Amino acid sequence: MSLDDAVVRARHIDKMGQPLGAVYNELSDELMWLHVQWLLHRQLYGTSAERFDVLSRTAPFFFHVIQRTLWENILLRIARLTDSPKSAGRGNLTVRRLPGLEIDATFRGDIEASLAEALAASGFARSWRNQHLAHRDLALALSEAVEPMPAPEVAEVEVALHALSAVLNQLALLYDEPPVVYGLVQFDGGVDSLVYYLRTGLRAKDGDAD
C-alpha cells in the first residue's frame, strides 16, 4: 500500500468508522480496478473496426485469448463484488456486506434500495460465473437438452458497473466523501500506445513488401 493509499484509507475510516470505512475503501479499490479492465477491453475491442483489424493482422490468436481472458475476468469481478457476505464459513468482500455494518439508520434504506438495483443489474454475471466460469455445467457443455444461457452483452456490463458505482458513491456522499467517477480512469502506457506501435510495425512491414 502506498502512502497516498494509506492516507485515503485512514480518511475513510475516520469519517465512516470501523469496519465500514475499511470495507468501503477496499470495495472502492476493487471497483476501480474493475473499471480499469473494462476500459482496456473497450479500448482494444470496442473502439473501431480499424483498430480491431490492426490486432487481427498482428497477432490474432494472442489478442483473441486476451479478449476472452479480460471478458471472463470482468464477469468474475462483477459476480464477486455482489456475492453473499459469507461462503464456506468465511467472510467475503462484497457490497452485500454493507447493510450488516453500522450504517446510520437514516441512510440504511437508501443504501439497501441502491444495493437491490445493483444485485438485479449484476445477476447475469453471477449466473454466467456459476455455470461457465467457476464451474462448468456438464449438461450445458454437452448440449443435453438444456436451454443455453444467452451470452452476456456489453450493455449489461455497463449497467452493472453503473449500479455498483451508484451504491458506493451514495454511501460516500452520506458520509461527506466526494463521489468517485470510476468510469474516467486515466493511465499512461495503455492501449493507445500499444496500437500505435502495432500500426507503425504494420506500415513498416507493408513498406518492405513493396
CNS distance restraints for C-alpha pairs under 8 A (distance, minus, plus):
assign (resid   1 and name CA) (resid   5 and name CA) 6.00 0.50 0.50
assign (resid   1 and name CA) (resid   6 and name CA) 6.46 0.50 0.50
assign (resid   2 and name CA) (resid   6 and name CA) 6.25 0.50 0.50
assign (resid   3 and name CA) (resid   7 and name CA) 6.25 0.50 0.50
assign (resid   4 and name CA) (resid   8 and name CA) 6.30 0.50 0.50
assign (resid   5 and name CA) (resid   9 and name CA) 6.12 0.50 0.50
assign (resid   6 and name CA) (resid  10 and name CA) 6.10 0.50 0.50
assign (resid   7 and name CA) (resid  11 and name CA) 6.25 0.50 0.50
assign (resid   8 and name CA) (resid  12 and name CA) 6.31 0.50 0.50
assign (resid   9 and name CA) (resid  13 and name CA) 6.32 0.50 0.50
assign (resid   9 and name CA) (resid  21 and name CA) 7.46 0.50 0.50
assign (resid   9 and name CA) (resid  22 and name CA) 6.63 0.50 0.50
assign (resid   9 and name CA) (resid  25 and name CA) 5.93 0.50 0.50
assign (resid  10 and name CA) (resid  14 and name CA) 6.05 0.50 0.50
assign (resid  11 and name CA) (resid  15 and name CA) 6.20 0.50 0.50
assign (resid  12 and name CA) (resid  16 and name CA) 5.89 0.50 0.50
assign (resid  12 and name CA) (resid  17 and name CA) 7.56 0.50 0.50
assign (resid  12 and name CA) (resid  21 and name CA) 4.76 0.50 0.50
assign (resid  12 and name CA) (resid  22 and name CA) 6.86 0.50 0.50
assign (resid  12 and name CA) (resid  24 and name CA) 7.60 0.50 0.50
assign (resid  12 and name CA) (resid  25 and name CA) 6.61 0.50 0.50
assign (resid  12 and name CA) (resid 177 and name CA) 7.89 0.50 0.50
assign (resid  13 and name CA) (resid  17 and name CA) 4.77 0.50 0.50
assign (resid  13 and name CA) (resid  18 and name CA) 5.73 0.50 0.50
assign (resid  13 and name CA) (resid  19 and name CA) 7.40 0.50 0.50
assign (resid  13 and name CA) (resid  20 and name CA) 7.10 0.50 0.50
assign (resid  13 and name CA) (resid  21 and name CA) 4.00 0.50 0.50
assign (resid  13 and name CA) (resid  22 and name CA) 5.78 0.50 0.50
assign (resid  14 and name CA) (resid  18 and name CA) 7.99 0.50 0.50
assign (resid  14 and name CA) (resid  21 and name CA) 7.31 0.50 0.50
assign (resid  15 and name CA) (resid  21 and name CA) 7.15 0.50 0.50
assign (resid  15 and name CA) (resid 175 and name CA) 6.36 0.50 0.50
assign (resid  15 and name CA) (resid 176 and name CA) 7.78 0.50 0.50
assign (resid  16 and name CA) (resid  20 and name CA) 5.93 0.50 0.50
assign (resid  16 and name CA) (resid  21 and name CA) 4.80 0.50 0.50
assign (resid  16 and name CA) (resid 175 and name CA) 6.35 0.50 0.50
assign (resid  17 and name CA) (resid  21 and name CA) 5.43 0.50 0.50
assign (resid  18 and name CA) (resid  22 and name CA) 6.36 0.50 0.50
assign (resid  19 and name CA) (resid  23 and name CA) 6.16 0.50 0.50
assign (resid  19 and name CA) (resid 101 and name CA) 7.28 0.50 0.50
assign (resid  20 and name CA) (resid  24 and name CA) 5.99 0.50 0.50
assign (resid  20 and name CA) (resid  98 and name CA) 7.34 0.50 0.50
assign (resid  20 and name CA) (resid 101 and name CA) 6.08 0.50 0.50
assign (resid  20 and name CA) (resid 102 and name CA) 6.76 0.50 0.50
assign (resid  20 and name CA) (resid 103 and name CA) 7.51 0.50 0.50
assign (resid  21 and name CA) (resid  25 and name CA) 6.08 0.50 0.50
assign (resid  22 and name CA) (resid  26 and name CA) 6.34 0.50 0.50
assign (resid  23 and name CA) (resid  27 and name CA) 6.10 0.50 0.50
assign (resid  23 and name CA) (resid  93 and name CA) 7.30 0.50 0.50
assign (resid  23 and name CA) (resid  98 and name CA) 7.97 0.50 0.50
assign (resid  24 and name CA) (resid  28 and name CA) 6.02 0.50 0.50
assign (resid  24 and name CA) (resid 168 and name CA) 7.25 0.50 0.50
assign (resid  25 and name CA) (resid  29 and name CA) 6.32 0.50 0.50
assign (resid  26 and name CA) (resid  30 and name CA) 6.19 0.50 0.50
assign (resid  26 and name CA) (resid  93 and name CA) 7.88 0.50 0.50
assign (resid  27 and name CA) (resid  31 and name CA) 6.11 0.50 0.50
assign (resid  27 and name CA) (resid  81 and name CA) 7.72 0.50 0.50
assign (resid  27 and name CA) (resid  93 and name CA) 7.06 0.50 0.50
assign (resid  27 and name CA) (resid  94 and name CA) 7.05 0.50 0.50
assign (resid  27 and name CA) (resid  95 and name CA) 7.24 0.50 0.50
assign (resid  27 and name CA) (resid 168 and name CA) 7.97 0.50 0.50
assign (resid  28 and name CA) (resid  32 and name CA) 6.10 0.50 0.50
assign (resid  28 and name CA) (resid 168 and name CA) 7.01 0.50 0.50
assign (resid  29 and name CA) (resid  33 and name CA) 6.28 0.50 0.50
assign (resid  30 and name CA) (resid  34 and name CA) 6.22 0.50 0.50
assign (resid  31 and name CA) (resid  35 and name CA) 6.25 0.50 0.50
assign (resid  31 and name CA) (resid 164 and name CA) 7.81 0.50 0.50
assign (resid  31 and name CA) (resid 165 and name CA) 7.55 0.50 0.50
assign (resid  31 and name CA) (resid 182 and name CA) 7.48 0.50 0.50
assign (resid  32 and name CA) (resid  36 and name CA) 6.30 0.50 0.50
assign (resid  32 and name CA) (resid 182 and name CA) 5.76 0.50 0.50
assign (resid  32 and name CA) (resid 185 and name CA) 7.75 0.50 0.50
assign (resid  33 and name CA) (resid  37 and name CA) 6.41 0.50 0.50
assign (resid  34 and name CA) (resid  38 and name CA) 6.23 0.50 0.50
assign (resid  34 and name CA) (resid  74 and name CA) 6.50 0.50 0.50
assign (resid  34 and name CA) (resid  77 and name CA) 6.72 0.50 0.50
assign (resid  34 and name CA) (resid  78 and name CA) 7.83 0.50 0.50
assign (resid  35 and name CA) (resid  39 and name CA) 5.99 0.50 0.50
assign (resid  35 and name CA) (resid 161 and name CA) 7.72 0.50 0.50
assign (resid  35 and name CA) (resid 182 and name CA) 6.40 0.50 0.50
assign (resid  35 and name CA) (resid 183 and name CA) 6.17 0.50 0.50
assign (resid  35 and name CA) (resid 185 and name CA) 7.21 0.50 0.50
assign (resid  36 and name CA) (resid  40 and name CA) 6.28 0.50 0.50
assign (resid  36 and name CA) (resid 185 and name CA) 6.35 0.50 0.50
assign (resid  37 and name CA) (resid  41 and name CA) 6.20 0.50 0.50
assign (resid  37 and name CA) (resid  70 and name CA) 6.85 0.50 0.50
assign (resid  37 and name CA) (resid  74 and name CA) 6.91 0.50 0.50
assign (resid  38 and name CA) (resid  42 and name CA) 6.14 0.50 0.50
assign (resid  38 and name CA) (resid  70 and name CA) 7.88 0.50 0.50
assign (resid  38 and name CA) (resid  74 and name CA) 6.80 0.50 0.50
assign (resid  39 and name CA) (resid  43 and name CA) 5.99 0.50 0.50
assign (resid  39 and name CA) (resid 183 and name CA) 7.87 0.50 0.50
assign (resid  39 and name CA) (resid 185 and name CA) 7.76 0.50 0.50
assign (resid  40 and name CA) (resid  44 and name CA) 6.06 0.50 0.50
assign (resid  40 and name CA) (resid 190 and name CA) 7.63 0.50 0.50
assign (resid  40 and name CA) (resid 191 and name CA) 6.62 0.50 0.50
assign (resid  41 and name CA) (resid  45 and name CA) 5.96 0.50 0.50
assign (resid  41 and name CA) (resid  46 and name CA) 7.28 0.50 0.50
assign (resid  41 and name CA) (resid  67 and name CA) 6.92 0.50 0.50
assign (resid  41 and name CA) (resid  70 and name CA) 6.58 0.50 0.50
assign (resid  41 and name CA) (resid  71 and name CA) 7.33 0.50 0.50
assign (resid  42 and name CA) (resid  46 and name CA) 4.57 0.50 0.50
assign (resid  42 and name CA) (resid  47 and name CA) 6.41 0.50 0.50
assign (resid  43 and name CA) (resid  47 and name CA) 5.42 0.50 0.50
assign (resid  43 and name CA) (resid 191 and name CA) 6.43 0.50 0.50
assign (resid  43 and name CA) (resid 192 and name CA) 7.85 0.50 0.50
assign (resid  44 and name CA) (resid  51 and name CA) 7.34 0.50 0.50
assign (resid  44 and name CA) (resid  52 and name CA) 7.18 0.50 0.50
assign (resid  44 and name CA) (resid 191 and name CA) 6.46 0.50 0.50
assign (resid  45 and name CA) (resid  51 and name CA) 7.62 0.50 0.50
assign (resid  45 and name CA) (resid  52 and name CA) 6.04 0.50 0.50
assign (resid  45 and name CA) (resid  67 and name CA) 7.56 0.50 0.50
assign (resid  47 and name CA) (resid  51 and name CA) 6.93 0.50 0.50
assign (resid  47 and name CA) (resid  52 and name CA) 7.98 0.50 0.50
assign (resid  48 and name CA) (resid  52 and name CA) 6.44 0.50 0.50
assign (resid  49 and name CA) (resid  53 and name CA) 6.12 0.50 0.50
assign (resid  50 and name CA) (resid  54 and name CA) 6.41 0.50 0.50
assign (resid  51 and name CA) (resid  55 and name CA) 6.55 0.50 0.50
assign (resid  51 and name CA) (resid 195 and name CA) 7.31 0.50 0.50
assign (resid  52 and name CA) (resid  56 and name CA) 6.19 0.50 0.50
assign (resid  53 and name CA) (resid  57 and name CA) 6.04 0.50 0.50
assign (resid  54 and name CA) (resid  58 and name CA) 6.31 0.50 0.50
assign (resid  54 and name CA) (resid 195 and name CA) 7.37 0.50 0.50
assign (resid  54 and name CA) (resid 198 and name CA) 7.00 0.50 0.50
assign (resid  54 and name CA) (resid 199 and name CA) 6.38 0.50 0.50
assign (resid  54 and name CA) (resid 202 and name CA) 7.95 0.50 0.50
assign (resid  55 and name CA) (resid  59 and name CA) 6.14 0.50 0.50
assign (resid  55 and name CA) (resid  60 and name CA) 6.20 0.50 0.50
assign (resid  55 and name CA) (resid  63 and name CA) 6.55 0.50 0.50
assign (resid  55 and name CA) (resid 195 and name CA) 7.77 0.50 0.50
assign (resid  55 and name CA) (resid 198 and name CA) 7.77 0.50 0.50
assign (resid  56 and name CA) (resid  60 and name CA) 4.27 0.50 0.50
assign (resid  56 and name CA) (resid  63 and name CA) 7.42 0.50 0.50
assign (resid  58 and name CA) (resid 198 and name CA) 7.12 0.50 0.50
assign (resid  58 and name CA) (resid 202 and name CA) 7.52 0.50 0.50
assign (resid  59 and name CA) (resid  63 and name CA) 6.19 0.50 0.50
assign (resid  60 and name CA) (resid  64 and name CA) 6.07 0.50 0.50
assign (resid  61 and name CA) (resid  65 and name CA) 6.28 0.50 0.50
assign (resid  62 and name CA) (resid  66 and name CA) 6.31 0.50 0.50
assign (resid  63 and name CA) (resid  67 and name CA) 5.98 0.50 0.50
assign (resid  64 and name CA) (resid  68 and name CA) 6.25 0.50 0.50
assign (resid  65 and name CA) (resid  69 and name CA) 5.98 0.50 0.50
assign (resid  66 and name CA) (resid  70 and name CA) 5.97 0.50 0.50
assign (resid  67 and name CA) (resid  71 and name CA) 6.06 0.50 0.50
assign (resid  68 and name CA) (resid  72 and name CA) 6.06 0.50 0.50
assign (resid  69 and name CA) (resid  73 and name CA) 6.05 0.50 0.50
assign (resid  70 and name CA) (resid  74 and name CA) 6.09 0.50 0.50
assign (resid  71 and name CA) (resid  75 and name CA) 6.43 0.50 0.50
assign (resid  72 and name CA) (resid  76 and name CA) 6.16 0.50 0.50
assign (resid  72 and name CA) (resid 133 and name CA) 7.44 0.50 0.50
assign (resid  73 and name CA) (resid  77 and name CA) 6.09 0.50 0.50
assign (resid  74 and name CA) (resid  78 and name CA) 6.29 0.50 0.50
assign (resid  75 and name CA) (resid  79 and name CA) 6.19 0.50 0.50
assign (resid  75 and name CA) (resid 125 and name CA) 5.25 0.50 0.50
assign (resid  75 and name CA) (resid 126 and name CA) 7.69 0.50 0.50
assign (resid  75 and name CA) (resid 128 and name CA) 7.76 0.50 0.50
assign (resid  75 and name CA) (resid 129 and name CA) 6.93 0.50 0.50
assign (resid  75 and name CA) (resid 157 and name CA) 7.95 0.50 0.50
assign (resid  76 and name CA) (resid  80 and name CA) 5.98 0.50 0.50
assign (resid  76 and name CA) (resid 125 and name CA) 7.04 0.50 0.50
assign (resid  76 and name CA) (resid 126 and name CA) 7.61 0.50 0.50
assign (resid  76 and name CA) (resid 129 and name CA) 6.10 0.50 0.50
assign (resid  76 and name CA) (resid 133 and name CA) 7.65 0.50 0.50
assign (resid  77 and name CA) (resid  81 and name CA) 6.08 0.50 0.50
assign (resid  78 and name CA) (resid  82 and name CA) 6.53 0.50 0.50
assign (resid  78 and name CA) (resid 122 and name CA) 6.69 0.50 0.50
assign (resid  78 and name CA) (resid 125 and name CA) 6.38 0.50 0.50
assign (resid  78 and name CA) (resid 126 and name CA) 7.60 0.50 0.50
assign (resid  78 and name CA) (resid 160 and name CA) 7.59 0.50 0.50
assign (resid  78 and name CA) (resid 161 and name CA) 7.84 0.50 0.50
assign (resid  79 and name CA) (resid  83 and name CA) 6.05 0.50 0.50
assign (resid  79 and name CA) (resid 122 and name CA) 6.87 0.50 0.50
assign (resid  79 and name CA) (resid 123 and name CA) 7.71 0.50 0.50
assign (resid  79 and name CA) (resid 125 and name CA) 5.41 0.50 0.50
assign (resid  79 and name CA) (resid 126 and name CA) 4.62 0.50 0.50
assign (resid  79 and name CA) (resid 129 and name CA) 6.95 0.50 0.50
assign (resid  80 and name CA) (resid  93 and name CA) 8.00 0.50 0.50
assign (resid  80 and name CA) (resid  94 and name CA) 6.80 0.50 0.50
assign (resid  80 and name CA) (resid 126 and name CA) 7.88 0.50 0.50
assign (resid  81 and name CA) (resid  93 and name CA) 6.86 0.50 0.50
assign (resid  81 and name CA) (resid  94 and name CA) 4.53 0.50 0.50
assign (resid  81 and name CA) (resid  95 and name CA) 6.06 0.50 0.50
assign (resid  82 and name CA) (resid  94 and name CA) 5.40 0.50 0.50
assign (resid  82 and name CA) (resid  95 and name CA) 5.76 0.50 0.50
assign (resid  82 and name CA) (resid  96 and name CA) 6.17 0.50 0.50
assign (resid  82 and name CA) (resid 118 and name CA) 7.92 0.50 0.50
assign (resid  82 and name CA) (resid 119 and name CA) 6.37 0.50 0.50
assign (resid  82 and name CA) (resid 122 and name CA) 7.38 0.50 0.50
assign (resid  83 and name CA) (resid  92 and name CA) 7.55 0.50 0.50
assign (resid  83 and name CA) (resid  94 and name CA) 5.98 0.50 0.50
assign (resid  83 and name CA) (resid  95 and name CA) 7.88 0.50 0.50
assign (resid  83 and name CA) (resid  96 and name CA) 6.91 0.50 0.50
assign (resid  83 and name CA) (resid 126 and name CA) 7.88 0.50 0.50
assign (resid  84 and name CA) (resid  92 and name CA) 7.09 0.50 0.50
assign (resid  84 and name CA) (resid  94 and name CA) 7.11 0.50 0.50
assign (resid  84 and name CA) (resid  96 and name CA) 6.34 0.50 0.50
assign (resid  84 and name CA) (resid  97 and name CA) 7.70 0.50 0.50
assign (resid  85 and name CA) (resid  91 and name CA) 5.80 0.50 0.50
assign (resid  85 and name CA) (resid  92 and name CA) 5.03 0.50 0.50
assign (resid  85 and name CA) (resid  93 and name CA) 6.87 0.50 0.50
assign (resid  85 and name CA) (resid  94 and name CA) 6.09 0.50 0.50
assign (resid  85 and name CA) (resid  96 and name CA) 5.81 0.50 0.50
assign (resid  85 and name CA) (resid  97 and name CA) 5.07 0.50 0.50
assign (resid  86 and name CA) (resid  90 and name CA) 5.39 0.50 0.50
assign (resid  86 and name CA) (resid  91 and name CA) 4.35 0.50 0.50
assign (resid  86 and name CA) (resid  92 and name CA) 5.35 0.50 0.50
assign (resid  87 and name CA) (resid  91 and name CA) 6.59 0.50 0.50
assign (resid  87 and name CA) (resid  92 and name CA) 7.13 0.50 0.50
assign (resid  92 and name CA) (resid  97 and name CA) 7.85 0.50 0.50
assign (resid  93 and name CA) (resid  97 and name CA) 7.15 0.50 0.50
assign (resid  94 and name CA) (resid  98 and name CA) 7.76 0.50 0.50
assign (resid  95 and name CA) (resid 115 and name CA) 7.34 0.50 0.50
assign (resid  95 and name CA) (resid 167 and name CA) 7.98 0.50 0.50
assign (resid  96 and name CA) (resid 115 and name CA) 7.28 0.50 0.50
assign (resid  97 and name CA) (resid 101 and name CA) 6.98 0.50 0.50
assign (resid  98 and name CA) (resid 103 and name CA) 7.81 0.50 0.50
assign (resid  99 and name CA) (resid 103 and name CA) 7.09 0.50 0.50
assign (resid  99 and name CA) (resid 108 and name CA) 6.90 0.50 0.50
assign (resid  99 and name CA) (resid 111 and name CA) 7.44 0.50 0.50
assign (resid  99 and name CA) (resid 112 and name CA) 6.70 0.50 0.50
assign (resid 103 and name CA) (resid 107 and name CA) 6.87 0.50 0.50
assign (resid 103 and name CA) (resid 108 and name CA) 6.14 0.50 0.50
assign (resid 104 and name CA) (resid 108 and name CA) 6.34 0.50 0.50
assign (resid 105 and name CA) (resid 109 and name CA) 7.70 0.50 0.50
assign (resid 107 and name CA) (resid 111 and name CA) 6.41 0.50 0.50
assign (resid 107 and name CA) (resid 174 and name CA) 7.18 0.50 0.50
assign (resid 108 and name CA) (resid 112 and name CA) 6.16 0.50 0.50
assign (resid 109 and name CA) (resid 113 and name CA) 6.19 0.50 0.50
assign (resid 110 and name CA) (resid 114 and name CA) 6.33 0.50 0.50
assign (resid 111 and name CA) (resid 115 and name CA) 6.02 0.50 0.50
assign (resid 111 and name CA) (resid 167 and name CA) 6.55 0.50 0.50
assign (resid 111 and name CA) (resid 170 and name CA) 7.11 0.50 0.50
assign (resid 111 and name CA) (resid 171 and name CA) 6.85 0.50 0.50
assign (resid 112 and name CA) (resid 116 and name CA) 6.11 0.50 0.50
assign (resid 113 and name CA) (resid 117 and name CA) 6.56 0.50 0.50
assign (resid 114 and name CA) (resid 118 and name CA) 6.35 0.50 0.50
assign (resid 114 and name CA) (resid 163 and name CA) 7.40 0.50 0.50
assign (resid 114 and name CA) (resid 166 and name CA) 6.91 0.50 0.50
assign (resid 114 and name CA) (resid 167 and name CA) 5.42 0.50 0.50
assign (resid 115 and name CA) (resid 119 and name CA) 6.16 0.50 0.50
assign (resid 115 and name CA) (resid 164 and name CA) 7.77 0.50 0.50
assign (resid 115 and name CA) (resid 167 and name CA) 6.00 0.50 0.50
assign (resid 116 and name CA) (resid 120 and name CA) 6.24 0.50 0.50
assign (resid 117 and name CA) (resid 121 and name CA) 6.10 0.50 0.50
assign (resid 117 and name CA) (resid 163 and name CA) 6.56 0.50 0.50
assign (resid 118 and name CA) (resid 122 and name CA) 6.11 0.50 0.50
assign (resid 118 and name CA) (resid 160 and name CA) 6.31 0.50 0.50
assign (resid 118 and name CA) (resid 163 and name CA) 4.72 0.50 0.50
assign (resid 118 and name CA) (resid 164 and name CA) 5.51 0.50 0.50
assign (resid 118 and name CA) (resid 167 and name CA) 7.38 0.50 0.50
assign (resid 119 and name CA) (resid 123 and name CA) 6.05 0.50 0.50
assign (resid 121 and name CA) (resid 156 and name CA) 7.27 0.50 0.50
assign (resid 121 and name CA) (resid 159 and name CA) 6.39 0.50 0.50
assign (resid 121 and name CA) (resid 160 and name CA) 4.96 0.50 0.50
assign (resid 121 and name CA) (resid 163 and name CA) 6.95 0.50 0.50
assign (resid 122 and name CA) (resid 126 and name CA) 6.80 0.50 0.50
assign (resid 122 and name CA) (resid 156 and name CA) 7.79 0.50 0.50
assign (resid 122 and name CA) (resid 157 and name CA) 7.73 0.50 0.50
assign (resid 122 and name CA) (resid 160 and name CA) 5.14 0.50 0.50
assign (resid 123 and name CA) (resid 127 and name CA) 6.24 0.50 0.50
assign (resid 124 and name CA) (resid 128 and name CA) 6.13 0.50 0.50
assign (resid 124 and name CA) (resid 152 and name CA) 6.87 0.50 0.50
assign (resid 124 and name CA) (resid 156 and name CA) 7.85 0.50 0.50
assign (resid 125 and name CA) (resid 129 and name CA) 5.95 0.50 0.50
assign (resid 125 and name CA) (resid 152 and name CA) 7.39 0.50 0.50
assign (resid 126 and name CA) (resid 130 and name CA) 6.06 0.50 0.50
assign (resid 127 and name CA) (resid 131 and name CA) 6.34 0.50 0.50
assign (resid 128 and name CA) (resid 132 and name CA) 5.55 0.50 0.50
assign (resid 128 and name CA) (resid 133 and name CA) 6.90 0.50 0.50
assign (resid 128 and name CA) (resid 149 and name CA) 7.68 0.50 0.50
assign (resid 128 and name CA) (resid 152 and name CA) 7.81 0.50 0.50
assign (resid 129 and name CA) (resid 133 and name CA) 4.62 0.50 0.50
assign (resid 129 and name CA) (resid 134 and name CA) 5.52 0.50 0.50
assign (resid 129 and name CA) (resid 135 and name CA) 7.31 0.50 0.50
assign (resid 130 and name CA) (resid 134 and name CA) 5.51 0.50 0.50
assign (resid 130 and name CA) (resid 135 and name CA) 5.66 0.50 0.50
assign (resid 130 and name CA) (resid 136 and name CA) 7.72 0.50 0.50
assign (resid 131 and name CA) (resid 135 and name CA) 5.47 0.50 0.50
assign (resid 131 and name CA) (resid 136 and name CA) 5.37 0.50 0.50
assign (resid 131 and name CA) (resid 137 and name CA) 5.00 0.50 0.50
assign (resid 132 and name CA) (resid 136 and name CA) 4.78 0.50 0.50
assign (resid 132 and name CA) (resid 137 and name CA) 6.44 0.50 0.50
assign (resid 136 and name CA) (resid 140 and name CA) 7.94 0.50 0.50
assign (resid 136 and name CA) (resid 141 and name CA) 7.06 0.50 0.50
assign (resid 137 and name CA) (resid 141 and name CA) 6.11 0.50 0.50
assign (resid 138 and name CA) (resid 142 and name CA) 6.12 0.50 0.50
assign (resid 139 and name CA) (resid 143 and name CA) 5.76 0.50 0.50
assign (resid 139 and name CA) (resid 144 and name CA) 5.13 0.50 0.50
assign (resid 139 and name CA) (resid 145 and name CA) 7.59 0.50 0.50
assign (resid 139 and name CA) (resid 146 and name CA) 6.47 0.50 0.50
assign (resid 140 and name CA) (resid 144 and name CA) 6.56 0.50 0.50
assign (resid 140 and name CA) (resid 146 and name CA) 6.06 0.50 0.50
assign (resid 140 and name CA) (resid 147 and name CA) 7.79 0.50 0.50
assign (resid 140 and name CA) (resid 148 and name CA) 6.45 0.50 0.50
assign (resid 143 and name CA) (resid 148 and name CA) 7.75 0.50 0.50
assign (resid 152 and name CA) (resid 156 and name CA) 6.73 0.50 0.50
assign (resid 152 and name CA) (resid 157 and name CA) 7.70 0.50 0.50
assign (resid 153 and name CA) (resid 157 and name CA) 6.70 0.50 0.50
assign (resid 154 and name CA) (resid 158 and name CA) 6.38 0.50 0.50
assign (resid 155 and name CA) (resid 159 and name CA) 6.24 0.50 0.50
assign (resid 156 and name CA) (resid 160 and name CA) 6.19 0.50 0.50
assign (resid 157 and name CA) (resid 161 and name CA) 6.14 0.50 0.50
assign (resid 158 and name CA) (resid 162 and name CA) 6.18 0.50 0.50
assign (resid 159 and name CA) (resid 163 and name CA) 6.16 0.50 0.50
assign (resid 160 and name CA) (resid 164 and name CA) 6.16 0.50 0.50
assign (resid 161 and name CA) (resid 165 and name CA) 6.10 0.50 0.50
assign (resid 162 and name CA) (resid 166 and name CA) 6.17 0.50 0.50
assign (resid 163 and name CA) (resid 167 and name CA) 6.50 0.50 0.50
assign (resid 164 and name CA) (resid 168 and name CA) 6.66 0.50 0.50
assign (resid 165 and name CA) (resid 169 and name CA) 5.96 0.50 0.50
assign (resid 165 and name CA) (resid 180 and name CA) 7.97 0.50 0.50
assign (resid 165 and name CA) (resid 182 and name CA) 7.02 0.50 0.50
assign (resid 166 and name CA) (resid 170 and name CA) 5.83 0.50 0.50
assign (resid 167 and name CA) (resid 171 and name CA) 6.39 0.50 0.50
assign (resid 168 and name CA) (resid 172 and name CA) 6.13 0.50 0.50
assign (resid 169 and name CA) (resid 173 and name CA) 6.12 0.50 0.50
assign (resid 169 and name CA) (resid 178 and name CA) 7.86 0.50 0.50
assign (resid 169 and name CA) (resid 179 and name CA) 4.93 0.50 0.50
assign (resid 169 and name CA) (resid 180 and name CA) 6.50 0.50 0.50
assign (resid 170 and name CA) (resid 174 and name CA) 6.28 0.50 0.50
assign (resid 170 and name CA) (resid 179 and name CA) 7.71 0.50 0.50
assign (resid 171 and name CA) (resid 175 and name CA) 6.60 0.50 0.50
assign (resid 172 and name CA) (resid 176 and name CA) 6.28 0.50 0.50
assign (resid 172 and name CA) (resid 177 and name CA) 4.68 0.50 0.50
assign (resid 172 and name CA) (resid 178 and name CA) 6.42 0.50 0.50
assign (resid 172 and name CA) (resid 179 and name CA) 6.09 0.50 0.50
assign (resid 173 and name CA) (resid 177 and name CA) 5.21 0.50 0.50
assign (resid 173 and name CA) (resid 178 and name CA) 6.24 0.50 0.50
assign (resid 173 and name CA) (resid 179 and name CA) 6.42 0.50 0.50
assign (resid 181 and name CA) (resid 185 and name CA) 7.90 0.50 0.50
assign (resid 189 and name CA) (resid 193 and name CA) 5.71 0.50 0.50
assign (resid 189 and name CA) (resid 194 and name CA) 7.62 0.50 0.50
assign (resid 190 and name CA) (resid 194 and name CA) 6.62 0.50 0.50
assign (resid 191 and name CA) (resid 195 and name CA) 6.08 0.50 0.50
assign (resid 192 and name CA) (resid 196 and name CA) 6.06 0.50 0.50
assign (resid 193 and name CA) (resid 197 and name CA) 6.45 0.50 0.50
assign (resid 194 and name CA) (resid 198 and name CA) 6.23 0.50 0.50
assign (resid 195 and name CA) (resid 199 and name CA) 5.90 0.50 0.50
assign (resid 196 and name CA) (resid 200 and name CA) 6.12 0.50 0.50
assign (resid 197 and name CA) (resid 201 and name CA) 6.08 0.50 0.50
assign (resid 198 and name CA) (resid 202 and name CA) 6.24 0.50 0.50
assign (resid 199 and name CA) (resid 203 and name CA) 6.24 0.50 0.50
assign (resid 200 and name CA) (resid 204 and name CA) 6.24 0.50 0.50
assign (resid 201 and name CA) (resid 205 and name CA) 6.10 0.50 0.50
assign (resid 202 and name CA) (resid 206 and name CA) 6.02 0.50 0.50
assign (resid 203 and name CA) (resid 207 and name CA) 6.06 0.50 0.50
assign (resid 204 and name CA) (resid 208 and name CA) 6.24 0.50 0.50
assign (resid 205 and name CA) (resid 209 and name CA) 6.28 0.50 0.50
assign (resid 206 and name CA) (resid 210 and name CA) 6.50 0.50 0.50
